[in-house]
Amino acid sequence: MGGMGYDGLLQEAGTWTRWTFFVPNWGVDVFLGLGMTASLGVLTGYKRRPCAIFIWLSLVLIFARNALIKNVATDYVGWLLLASVFVPTSESIAGASPNKDEEFSVPPILLTGAWFVLTSTYTMSGLYKLSSEFWRTGLAVGIILNSYVGRAGSINEMICQMPWLTYLMTWSVVFFETVAFVFFFKKAWRWALWLATALMHASIGVLTTMSDLSMSVLLFHLFLLDPKWIEWIILKKRRHSRLYSNA
């Protein structure tokens, strides 16, 4: 693959970039092997920072210079890899040596930056959808589910038989994406946007073959999951349990 020509590059739809023209096949294999090894380092927390930088570099070399990338959500993964470099290396998994002087927590500036990235890109996506007649008229989701990217199955068939539902899904996507940037300034309501967009991408993963795109964005959502939301749900549940027990 290292010596394939331009036609081969087009056929691969953006799998490699120009740097592979000057690297032998075995060199590409070694590079990808190192990338997979580095991913294990990030997963286990062992030498997370250098491993994250190497994986980010791999993404840049493989995807960044080619406009024919298969997954437009790859940039979210790249952002997370760079952000992880600034998170204290205090986890202890698979033999990693924790730094007990540091607390394993995400610096607030990274969370603020991540919310800015997520909300601004959602809003740009929503505004772009508004320029499309299919999204404005509510037809988009139905067309997507009936296209080659829609998964064959009873769930898709059931949804497509209810036009009102496909219209509702289409307009819900446009609404939440378009107003997303407002939630950057409304911190108390971010959970609503997080939940709505997470459900949206989970649905994309279930109903279409674009699950790789959804997985990338859902990873970004997991990074922004606030433990206080879970604590609030648990507290609410306990209060309801006490009310029922006292009744």
Backbone torsions as a table, in degrees:
resi	resn	phi	psi	omega
1	MET	NA	-23.9	-176.4
2	GLY	-63.7	-25.9	-177.0
3	GLY	-107.6	16.3	-176.7
4	MET	-68.5	151.6	-178.6
5	GLY	-85.9	-171.5	-176.4
6	TYR	-64.5	-37.5	178.7
7	ASP	-62.4	-40.2	178.1
8	GLY	-64.6	-36.2	178.4
9	LEU	-63.2	-42.0	178.5
10	LEU	-64.9	-40.7	-179.5
11	GLN	-64.9	-33.6	178.9
12	GLU	-77.9	-6.7	176.0
13	ALA	54.1	42.9	171.6
14	GLY	94.6	22.7	-179.2
15	THR	-76.0	-30.4	-177.4
16	TRP	-131.7	163.5	177.8
17	THR	-117.6	-177.7	-172.4
18	ARG	-62.0	-24.9	-177.9
19	TRP	-61.3	-25.4	-178.4
20	THR	-71.8	-16.1	177.7
21	PHE	-64.3	-26.4	-174.0
22	PHE	-106.8	8.0	-178.4
23	VAL	-119.4	131.4	177.9
24	PRO	-66.2	164.2	-178.0
25	ASN	-56.1	-43.1	-178.4
26	TRP	-65.4	-31.3	178.6
27	GLY	-66.1	-39.5	177.2
28	VAL	-64.4	-42.2	179.8
29	ASP	-62.9	-41.9	179.0
30	VAL	-64.2	-42.6	-179.3
31	PHE	-61.6	-44.2	178.9
32	LEU	-67.2	-35.0	176.9
33	GLY	-63.5	-41.8	177.0
34	LEU	-64.3	-37.3	178.3
35	GLY	-63.9	-41.6	178.1
36	MET	-66.4	-38.0	177.2
37	THR	-64.5	-41.7	178.7
38	ALA	-63.5	-34.5	179.1
39	SER	-64.3	-33.5	175.6
40	LEU	-67.0	-35.1	176.8
41	GLY	-63.5	-41.7	177.8
42	VAL	-66.4	-41.0	-178.1
43	LEU	-63.4	-40.5	-176.7
44	THR	-92.1	-12.1	-178.5
45	GLY	88.1	4.1	-179.0
46	TYR	-85.9	118.1	-177.5
47	LYS	52.4	46.6	-173.2
48	ARG	-59.0	-42.6	-174.6
49	ARG	-64.0	-54.6	178.2
50	PRO	-64.0	-33.6	178.4
51	CYS	-66.0	-40.8	179.3
52	ALA	-64.0	-41.5	179.1
53	ILE	-64.0	-40.3	-179.9
54	PHE	-65.6	-41.7	178.7
55	ILE	-65.5	-41.1	177.3
56	TRP	-60.2	-43.3	177.7
57	LEU	-61.6	-38.3	177.9
58	SER	-61.3	-44.0	178.8
59	LEU	-62.8	-40.0	179.7
60	VAL	-63.4	-46.6	-177.8
61	LEU	-67.2	-35.1	-175.9
62	ILE	-83.3	-39.8	-170.9
63	PHE	-111.4	-39.0	-161.8
64	ALA	-61.9	-31.8	-175.6
65	ARG	-92.0	5.4	-177.8
66	ASN	-119.8	122.8	-178.9
67	ALA	-74.7	-6.6	-175.8
68	LEU	-99.3	33.9	-178.9
69	ILE	-65.1	148.4	-177.5
70	LYS	-81.3	-26.8	-173.0
71	ASN	-126.8	109.9	-177.4
72	VAL	-74.6	-9.3	-179.6
73	ALA	-90.9	3.4	-179.3
74	THR	-59.7	-31.1	-179.7
75	ASP	-62.1	-31.8	176.6
76	TYR	-63.8	-41.1	179.0
77	VAL	-65.7	-42.1	177.5
78	GLY	-60.0	-40.3	179.0
79	TRP	-63.7	-42.9	179.8
80	LEU	-63.1	-39.2	179.8
81	LEU	-63.2	-44.1	178.6
82	LEU	-67.8	-37.9	179.7
83	ALA	-65.0	-35.3	-178.0
84	SER	-65.2	-19.8	177.8
85	VAL	-65.4	-28.2	-175.6
86	PHE	-97.1	2.3	176.0
87	VAL	-87.7	132.9	-179.1
88	PRO	-52.7	137.2	-178.2
89	THR	-88.7	67.4	-176.7
90	SER	-112.4	6.7	175.6
91	GLU	-74.7	156.0	180.0
92	SER	-133.7	91.3	-179.3
93	ILE	-134.0	140.4	174.2
94	ALA	52.6	43.6	173.6
95	GLY	85.5	8.1	177.5
96	ALA	-67.4	151.7	179.9
97	SER	-100.8	104.4	-176.3
98	PRO	-72.8	150.4	173.0
99	ASN	-98.0	101.0	-173.0
100	LYS	-71.3	-9.8	178.2
101	ASP	-80.5	-11.9	-179.0
102	GLU	-113.1	145.5	176.9
103	GLU	-93.5	134.7	-179.8
104	PHE	-77.2	92.4	-180.0
105	SER	-150.4	156.5	-179.7
106	VAL	-86.9	125.8	177.7
107	PRO	-56.2	136.8	-177.8
108	PRO	-54.1	-34.0	-178.4
109	ILE	-65.7	-31.1	177.0
110	LEU	-69.4	-39.9	178.2
111	LEU	-65.4	-40.6	177.3
112	THR	-62.8	-44.2	178.7
113	GLY	-64.1	-38.8	179.3
114	ALA	-65.4	-41.3	177.3
115	TRP	-64.8	-36.8	177.3
116	PHE	-64.4	-44.8	179.1
117	VAL	-60.9	-48.8	-175.9
118	LEU	-65.1	-49.3	-175.7
119	THR	-69.1	-39.8	-178.7
120	SER	-68.3	-39.5	-179.9
121	THR	-71.4	-35.6	175.0
122	TYR	-62.2	-44.2	-179.2
123	THR	-64.7	-40.8	176.4
124	MET	-61.6	-39.6	177.6
125	SER	-65.0	-41.6	179.3
126	GLY	-64.7	-41.4	178.7
127	LEU	-65.5	-36.4	177.5
128	TYR	-66.7	-39.3	178.1
129	LYS	-63.6	-34.3	179.8
130	LEU	-64.8	-19.7	177.6
131	SER	-81.2	-6.9	-179.3
132	SER	-100.7	130.7	-179.9
133	GLU	-63.3	-34.9	-178.0
134	PHE	-64.3	-36.8	178.2
135	TRP	-77.0	-39.1	-179.8
136	ARG	-64.8	-37.4	-177.2
137	THR	-87.5	-3.4	176.6
138	GLY	85.2	10.7	-176.0
139	LEU	-89.1	-14.3	-167.1
140	ALA	-59.0	-50.6	-176.4
141	VAL	-62.2	-41.8	177.5
142	GLY	-61.1	-40.7	178.8
143	ILE	-65.9	-42.1	-179.4
144	ILE	-63.7	-44.4	-178.0
145	LEU	-67.5	-26.8	178.8
146	ASN	-91.9	0.1	-179.3
147	SER	-91.4	-174.5	-178.0
148	TYR	-68.8	-17.3	179.5
149	VAL	-86.6	-11.2	178.3
150	GLY	-75.9	136.0	179.2
151	ARG	-75.3	136.3	176.1
152	ALA	-76.0	128.1	-179.5
153	GLY	170.9	170.2	-176.2
154	SER	-67.6	-32.5	-178.8
155	ILE	-65.3	-47.4	178.2
156	ASN	-61.0	-43.4	-179.4
157	GLU	-62.0	-41.1	179.8
158	MET	-64.3	-43.1	-179.8
159	ILE	-66.0	-42.8	-178.6
160	CYS	-66.5	-21.8	177.7
161	GLN	-81.4	-4.8	177.7
162	MET	-120.1	85.0	-176.9
163	PRO	-55.5	-35.5	-179.8
164	TRP	-60.1	-33.5	-179.6
165	LEU	-72.1	-41.0	178.2
166	THR	-66.0	-35.6	175.7
167	TYR	-64.6	-45.1	-179.9
168	LEU	-62.1	-42.7	179.1
169	MET	-63.3	-42.2	-179.7
170	THR	-62.2	-50.3	-177.3
171	TRP	-70.2	-29.2	176.2
172	SER	-65.8	-42.3	177.7
173	VAL	-60.4	-47.9	-178.9
174	VAL	-62.6	-42.2	-177.7
175	PHE	-63.7	-54.9	-175.5
176	PHE	-65.3	-35.2	178.2
177	GLU	-69.3	-42.4	-176.3
178	THR	-66.2	-40.4	-176.8
179	VAL	-89.9	2.7	-172.7
180	ALA	-55.6	-40.6	-174.1
181	PHE	-65.4	-23.0	176.5
182	VAL	-62.2	-33.8	-177.8
183	PHE	-71.5	-15.2	174.5
184	PHE	-63.4	-32.1	-179.3
185	PHE	-95.3	-12.0	179.5
186	LYS	-110.1	79.2	-173.4
187	LYS	-61.4	-35.7	-176.8
188	ALA	-67.6	-19.9	-177.1
189	TRP	-107.8	8.3	-178.2
190	ARG	-63.2	-29.3	-179.3
191	TRP	-59.7	-33.5	-178.6
192	ALA	-66.9	-44.5	177.7
193	LEU	-65.8	-43.0	179.7
194	TRP	-57.8	-47.4	-177.4
195	LEU	-66.1	-44.8	-177.7
196	ALA	-63.6	-45.3	-177.5
197	THR	-75.4	-31.2	175.3
198	ALA	-65.5	-42.2	176.3
199	LEU	-64.0	-36.8	178.9
200	MET	-60.9	-46.8	-178.0
201	HIS	-74.9	-29.9	173.9
202	ALA	-63.9	-39.4	177.6
203	SER	-65.6	-39.6	177.2
204	ILE	-60.4	-42.0	179.8
205	GLY	-65.2	-34.4	-177.9
206	VAL	-81.8	-39.7	-170.8
207	LEU	-92.9	-15.8	-178.0
208	THR	-129.5	173.7	177.4
209	THR	-90.4	9.5	-179.7
210	MET	-92.6	39.5	-176.5
211	SER	-65.9	-28.4	179.2
212	ASP	-64.8	-37.1	177.1
213	LEU	-64.9	-47.2	-178.5
214	SER	-63.1	-39.0	-179.4
215	MET	-62.1	-39.5	179.9
216	SER	-63.5	-45.3	-178.9
217	VAL	-71.1	-36.7	178.4
218	LEU	-65.9	-30.9	173.5
219	LEU	-61.3	-40.6	177.9
220	PHE	-64.8	-38.8	177.2
221	HIS	-63.9	-40.6	178.8
222	LEU	-62.3	-36.3	177.2
223	PHE	-60.9	-32.3	-176.6
224	LEU	-95.5	1.8	179.1
225	LEU	-65.1	117.9	-177.4
226	ASP	-88.5	120.1	178.7
227	PRO	-57.3	-24.4	179.8
228	LYS	-65.4	-29.4	177.2
229	TRP	-64.5	-43.0	179.7
230	ILE	-66.8	-41.1	177.7
231	GLU	-61.1	-38.7	179.7
232	TRP	-65.2	-41.4	179.0
233	ILE	-64.1	-43.7	179.6
234	ILE	-63.4	-41.7	179.5
235	LEU	-63.7	-42.1	177.9
236	LYS	-61.3	-43.0	-179.1
237	LYS	-64.0	-39.8	178.7
238	ARG	-65.6	-39.9	179.1
239	ARG	-64.0	-42.2	178.4
240	HIS	-64.1	-39.0	179.6
241	SER	-64.1	-40.4	178.6
242	ARG	-65.6	-39.7	178.9
243	LEU	-63.3	-43.1	-179.9
244	TYR	-67.8	-37.1	-178.7
245	SER	-70.9	-29.7	-179.1
246	ASN	-85.9	-14.2	-177.7
247	ALA	-73.1	NA	NA
